[in-house]
C-alpha cells in the first residue's frame, strides 16, 4: 500500500469516526464521572485514536491505559462474578447468577415480572468476543460507557443491549428486555457497572467426573431463598462449551414416569432412558428432602457416577435471591 493510500484510509477513518462521535457534553460528563470514581479509565480520544489505527489495518495494543480489572478465573465450583451495577430500575430483584472456570461467561440477571435486566462478562480469549473492538468501531450506533466507547444493538424499543470493553481482556454486555425505553435503561445500567465481585455458592459442587468430562458452569437461581436451586454443568473435550451432563439440586420433585429403579448415592433412585429430544436422567431424593437429578446423553453408569460424586454444601448462599 502506498503512502498516499495509507493517508487516504486514515483520513476516511477519521471522518467516519467524527460523523458518529457522541455529543461533547456526553463525553465531558462521562469523564467527570470517571474522575469522581477515582478509577483509571481510557479517555474517549485515546480509544478513538486506537480504533482509527486498527481500521487502517495497522496493529495496535488496545490496553493504552492499564488499570485494575476483574478476573474471569474463579475457584473450582465456586465462581466469582467480577462486576456489579450500582443502578437498576425500581422493582427489579436478582434471581440468577452463573459462572465457571477459565474464560466461561459470567451472567447476573434481575427480574421484575416478565421484564429482565442481564449483565454478562465475556473474555476476549474466546473467539466469539476476540474482535469486539473492531465491531464497536464499525458500528454507527455508538455510546460512551463510563468514558469508553461502546455500541448499542436491539430489535425494538422494548429490547436493547449495550456492549463495551472495560479493558482489553473483557467484554461486558448490559441487556434489557420487556420494558419501555430499553435503550435508555440499558445505557444507565451499563454506565453504573463497577468491578465488584459477587460469589456463586450453591448447595452442591461437582466431584470427580468420568471419561474426561470437565466442569463448565455453576448456576444459582430462584425468586427467593425458599425456592433457590443449584445447577451444575459439565462438558466433554470434543465440545467444551456444550453441556454434556447437567446436575440440578432443588426442592421440586422431577417427573419419574417410565422410570426404572436404580441405586444413586447409596439410596433408592430412578432412571429414565433418553427418548426423542428428552435426555436420560437419574434422580434421587436426598436425606434433606431435596431432589438431585443428573441428566445427559451419556450412558446410565456415567450419570450415576456423576450423581454419586456430587459434593453437597450444607451452607449455600441463597440469601441474595429476590433481593
C-alpha positions as CSV (number, residue, x, y, z in Angstrom):
1,X,0.0,0.0,0.0
2,X,1.4,3.4,-1.0
3,X,1.9,6.3,1.4
4,X,-0.9,8.2,-0.3
5,X,-3.3,5.3,0.0
6,X,-2.5,4.9,3.7
7,X,-3.1,8.6,4.3
8,X,-6.4,8.4,2.5
9,X,-7.5,5.4,4.7
10,X,-6.6,7.3,7.8
11,X,-8.4,10.5,6.7
12,X,-11.5,8.5,5.7
13,X,-11.5,6.7,9.1
14,X,-11.2,10.0,11.0
15,X,-14.1,11.4,9.0
16,X,-16.3,8.4,9.7
17,X,-15.4,8.4,13.4
18,X,-16.2,12.2,13.6
19,X,-19.6,11.6,12.0
20,X,-20.6,9.1,14.7
21,X,-18.9,10.7,17.7
22,X,-21.1,11.4,20.6
23,X,-22.0,14.9,21.8
24,X,-19.2,16.7,23.6
25,X,-21.3,17.3,26.7
26,X,-21.8,13.5,27.0
27,X,-18.1,12.8,26.8
28,X,-17.3,15.5,29.4
29,X,-19.9,14.1,31.7
30,X,-18.5,10.6,31.3
31,X,-15.0,11.8,32.0
32,X,-16.2,13.7,35.1
33,X,-17.9,10.6,36.5
34,X,-14.7,8.6,35.9
35,X,-12.7,11.2,37.9
36,X,-15.2,11.2,40.7
37,X,-14.9,7.4,41.0
38,X,-11.1,7.6,41.2
39,X,-10.6,4.7,38.8
40,X,-8.2,4.8,35.9
41,X,-10.2,4.9,32.6
42,X,-9.3,5.2,29.0
43,X,-10.3,8.6,27.6
44,X,-12.6,8.6,24.6
45,X,-9.9,10.3,22.5
46,X,-7.4,7.5,23.2
47,X,-10.0,4.9,22.2
48,X,-10.9,6.8,19.1
49,X,-7.2,7.0,18.1
50,X,-6.7,3.3,18.6
51,X,-9.9,2.5,16.6
52,X,-8.7,4.7,13.7
53,X,-5.3,2.9,13.5
54,X,-7.0,-0.5,13.7
55,X,-9.4,0.4,11.0
56,X,-6.5,1.4,8.7
57,X,-5.0,-2.1,9.1
58,X,-2.2,-1.1,11.5
59,X,-1.9,-3.4,14.6
60,X,-2.1,-1.6,17.9
61,X,-2.4,-2.7,21.5
62,X,-5.8,-1.8,23.0
63,X,-4.6,-1.5,26.6
64,X,-3.4,2.0,26.2
65,X,-4.0,2.7,29.8
66,X,-3.8,-0.2,32.2
67,X,-6.0,-0.4,35.3
68,X,-7.5,-2.9,37.7
69,X,-9.9,-5.4,36.3
70,X,-12.0,-8.3,37.4
71,X,-10.5,-11.7,36.8
72,X,-12.7,-14.2,35.0
73,X,-11.0,-17.2,36.6
74,X,-12.9,-18.4,39.7
75,X,-12.2,-21.2,42.1
76,X,-13.4,-24.6,41.1
77,X,-17.2,-24.9,41.6
78,X,-17.2,-21.6,43.4
79,X,-17.3,-19.0,40.6
80,X,-16.8,-15.3,41.5
81,X,-18.5,-12.9,39.2
82,X,-16.5,-9.8,38.7
83,X,-19.0,-6.9,38.0
84,X,-21.9,-5.3,39.7
85,X,-24.3,-2.5,38.6
86,X,-24.8,0.5,41.0
87,X,-28.2,1.3,39.5
88,X,-31.2,-0.8,38.4
89,X,-34.8,0.2,37.6
90,X,-37.2,0.1,40.6
91,X,-38.8,-3.3,41.3
92,X,-36.0,-5.5,39.9
93,X,-34.6,-8.3,42.1
94,X,-31.6,-10.5,41.4
95,X,-32.7,-14.1,40.6
96,X,-29.9,-15.7,38.6
97,X,-26.1,-16.0,38.8
98,X,-23.9,-18.2,36.7
99,X,-20.2,-18.6,36.1
100,X,-17.5,-21.2,35.6
101,X,-13.7,-21.8,35.4
102,X,-11.3,-20.2,33.0
103,X,-12.9,-18.0,30.4
104,X,-16.5,-19.1,31.0
105,X,-19.1,-16.4,30.6
106,X,-20.3,-14.7,33.8
107,X,-24.0,-13.9,34.0
108,X,-26.2,-12.0,36.5
109,X,-29.9,-11.5,35.9
110,X,-32.6,-9.3,37.6
111,X,-36.3,-9.7,37.0
112,X,-39.5,-7.6,37.6
113,X,-42.4,-9.7,36.3
114,X,-41.6,-10.5,32.6
115,X,-39.0,-7.7,32.3
116,X,-35.4,-8.6,32.5
117,X,-32.0,-6.9,33.1
118,X,-28.9,-9.0,32.4
119,X,-25.3,-8.2,32.9
120,X,-22.8,-10.6,31.3
121,X,-18.9,-10.6,31.2
122,X,-17.1,-12.4,28.4
123,X,-13.4,-13.0,27.8
124,X,-11.6,-11.7,24.7
125,X,-9.7,-15.0,24.7
126,X,-13.0,-16.6,23.4
127,X,-13.1,-16.4,19.6
128,X,-16.7,-15.1,19.6
129,X,-15.5,-12.0,21.5
130,X,-12.0,-11.5,20.3
131,X,-12.9,-9.0,17.6
132,X,-15.3,-6.9,19.7
133,X,-13.2,-3.7,19.5
134,X,-13.4,-3.8,15.7
135,X,-17.2,-4.5,15.7
136,X,-17.7,-1.5,18.0
137,X,-15.5,0.7,15.7
138,X,-17.5,-0.4,12.6
139,X,-21.0,0.2,14.1
140,X,-22.6,3.6,13.7
141,X,-24.8,3.4,16.8
142,X,-22.1,4.1,19.4
143,X,-22.3,5.4,23.0
144,X,-20.0,6.3,25.8
145,X,-20.0,4.0,28.8
146,X,-18.1,5.4,31.8
147,X,-15.5,7.0,29.5
148,X,-15.2,4.2,27.0
149,X,-16.8,3.7,23.5
150,X,-19.5,1.1,23.3
151,X,-22.2,0.1,20.9
152,X,-26.0,-0.4,21.1
153,X,-27.9,-3.2,19.4
154,X,-31.6,-4.1,19.7
155,X,-34.6,-5.2,17.7
156,X,-37.2,-2.8,19.1
157,X,-37.9,-0.2,21.7
158,X,-38.5,-2.8,24.4
159,X,-35.2,-4.6,23.9
160,X,-31.6,-3.3,23.7
161,X,-28.1,-4.4,24.5
162,X,-25.1,-2.2,25.3
163,X,-21.7,-3.7,24.7
164,X,-18.4,-2.2,25.8
165,X,-14.9,-3.2,26.9
166,X,-13.8,-2.0,30.4
167,X,-10.3,-3.2,29.5
168,X,-8.6,-5.2,26.7
169,X,-9.4,-8.6,28.3
170,X,-13.1,-8.3,29.0
171,X,-16.3,-7.6,27.1
172,X,-19.4,-6.6,29.1
173,X,-23.0,-6.6,27.9
174,X,-26.0,-5.0,29.6
175,X,-29.2,-6.3,28.1
176,X,-32.7,-5.0,28.9
177,X,-35.8,-6.8,27.6
178,X,-39.5,-6.3,28.1
179,X,-39.8,-2.7,29.3
180,X,-40.2,0.8,27.7
181,X,-37.2,2.8,26.7
182,X,-35.0,-0.3,26.9
183,X,-32.1,1.5,25.3
184,X,-32.1,4.3,27.9
185,X,-32.3,1.8,30.7
186,X,-29.5,-0.3,29.3
187,X,-27.2,2.7,28.9
188,X,-27.9,3.8,32.5
189,X,-27.3,0.3,33.9
190,X,-24.1,0.0,31.8
191,X,-22.7,3.3,33.0
192,X,-23.2,2.3,36.6
193,X,-21.3,-1.0,36.4
194,X,-18.2,-1.3,38.6
195,X,-15.6,-4.0,39.3
196,X,-17.1,-5.5,42.5
197,X,-17.2,-9.3,43.0
198,X,-20.2,-11.5,43.7
199,X,-19.9,-15.2,44.6
200,X,-21.9,-18.1,43.3
201,X,-22.2,-20.6,46.1
202,X,-24.9,-23.2,45.6
203,X,-25.8,-26.3,47.6
204,X,-23.7,-28.7,45.5
205,X,-20.4,-28.9,43.8
206,X,-19.2,-31.3,41.1
207,X,-16.8,-34.1,42.3
208,X,-14.7,-36.3,40.2
209,X,-16.0,-36.6,36.6
210,X,-15.8,-39.7,34.4
211,X,-14.3,-40.1,31.0
212,X,-12.8,-36.7,30.6
213,X,-15.8,-34.6,31.5
214,X,-14.9,-31.2,32.9
215,X,-16.7,-28.5,34.9
216,X,-18.4,-25.9,32.7
217,X,-20.6,-23.7,34.9
218,X,-22.4,-23.4,38.3
219,X,-25.8,-21.6,38.3
220,X,-27.9,-20.5,41.3
221,X,-31.4,-19.2,40.6
222,X,-34.7,-18.6,42.2
223,X,-37.2,-15.8,43.0
224,X,-36.4,-16.2,46.8
225,X,-34.2,-18.2,49.1
226,X,-37.0,-20.6,49.7
227,X,-37.2,-21.7,46.0
228,X,-33.5,-21.5,45.3
229,X,-31.8,-24.2,43.3
230,X,-28.4,-25.1,42.0
231,X,-27.4,-26.3,38.5
232,X,-24.0,-27.8,37.7
233,X,-22.9,-28.3,34.1
234,X,-20.1,-30.4,32.7
235,X,-18.8,-30.6,29.1
236,X,-16.8,-33.1,27.0
237,X,-13.4,-32.3,25.4
238,X,-14.9,-32.6,21.9
239,X,-17.4,-29.8,22.7
240,X,-16.0,-27.7,25.6
241,X,-18.8,-25.2,25.6
242,X,-21.7,-27.6,25.2
243,X,-23.5,-29.2,28.2
244,X,-22.8,-33.0,28.2
245,X,-24.2,-33.6,31.7
246,X,-26.3,-31.4,34.0
247,X,-26.9,-31.8,37.7
248,X,-29.7,-30.0,39.4
249,X,-30.4,-29.8,43.2
250,X,-33.6,-28.3,44.4
251,X,-36.9,-28.7,46.2
252,X,-39.0,-29.7,43.2
253,X,-39.7,-33.3,42.5
254,X,-38.9,-34.2,38.9
255,X,-41.2,-36.3,36.8
256,X,-40.5,-40.0,37.3
257,X,-42.9,-41.5,34.7
258,X,-41.5,-44.5,32.9
259,X,-38.5,-44.8,35.3
260,X,-36.7,-47.9,36.5
261,X,-35.2,-48.4,40.0
262,X,-31.5,-47.8,40.4
263,X,-29.2,-47.1,43.4
264,X,-27.9,-43.5,43.5
265,X,-25.6,-42.3,46.3
266,X,-26.5,-45.5,48.1
267,X,-30.2,-44.6,48.1
268,X,-33.2,-45.8,46.1
269,X,-33.3,-43.7,42.9
270,X,-34.9,-43.8,39.5
271,X,-33.5,-43.9,35.9
272,X,-35.4,-42.6,32.9
273,X,-33.9,-43.6,29.5
274,X,-33.5,-41.0,26.7
275,X,-36.4,-40.7,24.4
276,X,-36.6,-38.3,21.4
277,X,-35.4,-34.9,22.5
278,X,-35.5,-35.8,26.2
279,X,-32.2,-36.8,27.7
280,X,-31.6,-39.7,30.0
281,X,-31.7,-38.9,33.8
282,X,-31.1,-40.4,37.2
283,X,-32.9,-39.0,40.2
284,X,-32.7,-39.5,43.9
285,X,-34.3,-37.9,47.0
286,X,-31.7,-36.8,49.4
287,X,-31.9,-37.2,53.2
288,X,-32.6,-33.5,53.4
289,X,-35.7,-33.9,51.3
290,X,-34.2,-32.1,48.4
291,X,-34.0,-33.8,45.0
292,X,-30.8,-34.4,43.0
293,X,-31.1,-35.1,39.2
294,X,-28.3,-35.8,36.7
295,X,-29.2,-35.8,33.1
296,X,-27.5,-36.0,29.7
297,X,-27.0,-38.1,26.6
298,X,-24.4,-40.4,28.2
299,X,-24.7,-44.0,29.5
300,X,-26.6,-44.7,32.7
301,X,-23.4,-45.7,34.5
302,X,-21.8,-42.3,33.8
303,X,-24.9,-40.5,35.1
304,X,-24.9,-42.4,38.3
305,X,-21.2,-41.8,38.7
306,X,-21.7,-38.1,38.3
307,X,-24.5,-38.0,40.8
308,X,-22.5,-40.1,43.2
309,X,-19.6,-37.7,43.0
310,X,-21.5,-34.5,43.7
311,X,-20.5,-32.8,47.0
312,X,-23.3,-31.3,48.9
313,X,-22.9,-28.0,50.7
314,X,-24.9,-27.5,53.9
315,X,-24.5,-23.7,53.9
316,X,-25.4,-22.5,50.4
317,X,-25.6,-18.7,49.8
318,X,-29.2,-18.2,48.7
319,X,-29.7,-15.0,50.7
320,X,-29.4,-12.7,47.7
321,X,-32.2,-14.4,45.7
322,X,-35.1,-12.0,45.4
323,X,-33.1,-9.1,46.8
